[in-house]
Amino acid sequence: MFTSKGALVEKIQIQLSHLVVYVASRNAISFTDASKESEDFFCGFLNLLLGTKLVNANLFEENTATIDLSDV
């Protein structure tokens, strides 16, 4: 079954929105597991989407004071 580009983009937007709400609600009660997992997800997602070479900065220094993705 083929899906139109617009429908696919909308599906991605909806799922990413759900992820944002889920991570924010977990962080609000001090459960940061979803936050840590999403760093790796977004790193791979952005690399695929934008052709970048981002890495999770926490690999070099835990809980960096800046954005947790670095371009290598």
Backbone as numpy.savetxt, mean C-alpha at the origin, in Angstrom:
# Nx Ny Nz CAx CAy CAz Cx Cy Cz
-14.00 -13.96 -19.41 -14.84 -12.79 -19.41 -13.95 -11.54 -19.41
-14.23 -10.61 -20.26 -13.47 -9.38 -20.36 -14.18 -8.26 -19.61
-13.42 -7.46 -18.92 -13.95 -6.33 -18.18 -13.42 -5.05 -18.80
-14.26 -4.04 -18.88 -13.80 -2.78 -19.45 -12.75 -2.16 -18.54
-11.90 -1.33 -19.14 -10.84 -0.66 -18.39 -11.43 0.18 -17.26
-12.51 0.89 -17.54 -13.15 1.73 -16.54 -13.68 0.92 -15.37
-14.27 -0.23 -15.66 -14.79 -1.09 -14.60 -13.66 -1.65 -13.75
-12.56 -1.98 -14.38 -11.40 -2.50 -13.65 -10.80 -1.42 -12.74
-10.67 -0.21 -13.27 -10.15 0.90 -12.47 -11.07 1.16 -11.28
-12.36 1.14 -11.50 -13.31 1.36 -10.40 -13.20 0.27 -9.34
-13.04 -0.97 -9.78 -12.89 -2.08 -8.84 -11.63 -1.91 -7.99
-10.54 -1.49 -8.62 -9.29 -1.25 -7.89 -9.47 -0.11 -6.90
-10.13 0.96 -7.32 -10.37 2.10 -6.43 -11.19 1.70 -5.21
-12.20 0.90 -5.42 -13.05 0.45 -4.31 -12.24 -0.40 -3.33
-11.48 -1.33 -3.86 -10.69 -2.20 -2.98 -9.62 -1.41 -2.21
-8.97 -0.46 -2.87 -7.98 0.36 -2.18 -8.64 1.23 -1.11
-9.84 1.72 -1.38 -10.58 2.50 -0.39 -10.90 1.65 0.83
-11.30 0.41 0.61 -11.57 -0.50 1.72 -10.31 -0.73 2.54
-9.18 -0.88 1.86 -7.92 -1.10 2.55 -7.55 0.11 3.42
-7.75 1.30 2.89 -7.45 2.53 3.65 -8.28 2.58 4.93
-9.57 2.31 4.81 -10.46 2.35 5.98 -10.06 1.26 6.98
-9.76 0.09 6.49 -9.38 -1.02 7.36 -8.10 -0.69 8.14
-7.09 -0.21 7.43 -5.82 0.13 8.08 -6.02 1.25 9.10
-6.75 2.28 8.73 -6.99 3.40 9.64 -7.74 2.96 10.89
-8.73 2.10 10.74 -9.50 1.65 11.90 -8.65 0.76 12.81
-7.78 -0.06 12.23 -6.87 -0.89 13.03 -5.87 -0.02 13.77
-5.33 0.98 13.08 -4.36 1.88 13.72 -5.00 2.65 14.87
-6.27 3.00 14.74 -6.98 3.76 15.78 -7.04 3.00 17.10
-6.98 1.68 17.04 -6.99 0.89 18.27 -5.63 0.25 18.53
-4.60 0.87 17.96 -3.19 0.48 18.18 -2.82 -0.89 17.65
-3.57 -1.40 16.67 -3.20 -2.63 15.98 -2.55 -2.22 14.65
-1.24 -2.22 14.62 -0.52 -1.70 13.44 -0.11 -2.80 12.47
-0.57 -4.02 12.69 -0.19 -5.12 11.80 -0.59 -4.86 10.36
-1.78 -4.34 10.15 -2.25 -4.07 8.79 -1.44 -2.96 8.14
-1.01 -2.00 8.93 -0.17 -0.91 8.42 1.15 -1.46 7.90
1.76 -2.31 8.69 3.06 -2.89 8.30 2.93 -3.74 7.06
1.87 -4.53 6.99 1.65 -5.37 5.81 1.37 -4.53 4.57
0.63 -3.44 4.74 0.27 -2.63 3.59 1.48 -1.89 3.01
2.50 -1.65 3.82 3.72 -1.02 3.29 4.31 -1.88 2.18
4.42 -3.18 2.44 4.96 -4.08 1.42 4.03 -4.18 0.21
2.72 -4.21 0.46 1.76 -4.26 -0.64 1.91 -3.04 -1.54
1.88 -1.84 -0.94 1.95 -0.62 -1.74 3.30 -0.46 -2.43
4.34 -0.95 -1.81 5.65 -0.92 -2.44 5.60 -1.70 -3.76
5.12 -2.93 -3.71 5.01 -3.74 -4.92 4.02 -3.19 -5.91
2.89 -2.70 -5.40 1.84 -2.14 -6.26 2.35 -0.92 -7.03
3.01 -0.01 -6.34 3.53 1.19 -7.00 4.66 0.85 -7.96
5.49 -0.11 -7.60 6.54 -0.54 -8.53 5.95 -1.08 -9.82
4.91 -1.87 -9.69 4.24 -2.42 -10.87 3.54 -1.33 -11.66
2.83 -0.47 -10.97 2.04 0.57 -11.61 2.90 1.65 -12.27
3.95 2.08 -11.59 4.74 3.22 -12.04 6.11 2.84 -12.62
6.47 1.58 -12.50 7.78 1.15 -13.00 8.93 1.66 -12.15
8.66 1.91 -10.87 9.69 2.39 -9.95 10.40 1.22 -9.30
11.39 1.53 -8.48 12.13 0.51 -7.73 12.11 0.87 -6.26
10.90 0.97 -5.72 10.75 1.32 -4.31 11.03 0.11 -3.44
11.56 0.37 -2.26 11.75 -0.67 -1.25 11.20 -0.15 0.07
10.82 -1.05 0.93 10.33 -0.68 2.24 11.52 -0.17 3.07
11.51 1.10 3.46 12.61 1.70 4.20 12.82 1.04 5.55
11.82 0.36 6.07 11.97 -0.33 7.34 12.93 -1.51 7.25
13.30 -1.91 6.04 14.31 -2.95 5.89 15.67 -2.45 6.35
15.88 -1.13 6.28 17.16 -0.53 6.64 17.15 0.06 8.04
16.02 0.61 8.42 15.87 1.23 9.75 14.41 1.11 10.16
14.18 0.41 11.25 12.80 0.18 11.73 12.16 1.49 12.15
10.88 1.67 11.76 10.10 2.86 12.12 10.81 4.17 11.73
11.15 4.26 10.47 11.78 5.49 9.98 10.87 6.70 10.22
11.48 7.85 10.38 10.72 9.06 10.71 10.04 9.67 9.49
10.30 9.13 8.32 9.74 9.67 7.08 8.85 8.62 6.43
8.51 8.87 5.18 7.74 7.89 4.41 8.48 6.57 4.39
7.75 5.48 4.51 8.37 4.17 4.66 8.77 3.49 3.35
8.67 4.21 2.22 9.12 3.66 0.95 10.24 4.52 0.41
11.32 3.87 -0.02 12.47 4.57 -0.58 12.73 4.10 -1.99
13.15 5.02 -2.84 13.49 4.69 -4.21 14.97 4.34 -4.26
15.29 3.18 -4.80 16.70 2.76 -4.87 17.24 2.91 -6.27
